[in-house]
Amino acid sequence: MQLQGLIHALPRYVKQFIGAFVIVLSVGYFSGLSFVRQTESVSPNGLVENYLGNEAAEDVAVMKFKKGDREMLTILHTHILSISMIFFLLGGLVAITSLPPKLKAFLMIEPFVSILFTFGGIYFMWKGMLWMKWIVIVSGTLMTVVYLVAAGAVLLQLFVQERK
């Protein structure tokens, strides 16, 4: 089965369906990122405070407590499963674009590596390996950049004719 460039041959209503899906998926993805921003987890110290608490610090505007075992397992479980599904679906759409195969492979596989590094890093940071905050920030940023490129590529390919 030939997948390369299949997106260009889809009927208009299927392209509209895919476009609507990618737009709504993006709203969901970026609303999740705005929640991360709101919890101040985008900075290294804010990330540590979000999971390990700040009750030992003086002069804090908002008191935060270390997350418990059940809460951490719930966070990790739900995020790993749901974000994996997001990238599985988006990767399936990237697979039918006419992007170069090596770029497609990167856009399809890298997010799963970033998911493991981001949420594995959060777990190990929570366990006391504070240097993992840098791994979490780098892998989370890379995951978001890949999302933007993949979603943008799918949307562009939906409405651009394939070059021959």
Summary of the structure (lengths in Angstrom):
residues: 164
radius of gyration: 18.8
end to end distance: 19.3
largest distance: 64.4
contacts: 440
relative contact order: 0.15
helix: 74%
strand: 1%
